[in-house]
Amino acid sequence: MNSATFNQTELAKYNGQDGQPAYVAVDGVTGVAAWAGGKHHGNLAGQELTAVIDTKSPHGRKVLTGLTVVGQYVTN
């Protein structure tokens, strides 16, 4: 696993826009190709989305299990 850490400010830079990759944080920070362009079903890349994935996503976390974790999300 990558040892990179992302806080809210750092993660926000990876919003899938202006050539940036699209990262979301759910059990680590993951690059998600489906979020290229920065949006996926009304949610924005560059954010911590555990609650959204757990409560509103039709597929839950299972779709994220095969993706590469690029780092960990930290709250401070």
Secondary structure by P-SEA (a helix, b strand, c coil): cccccccaaaaaaacccccbbbbbbcccbbbbccccccccccccccccccccccccccccccccccccccbbbbcc
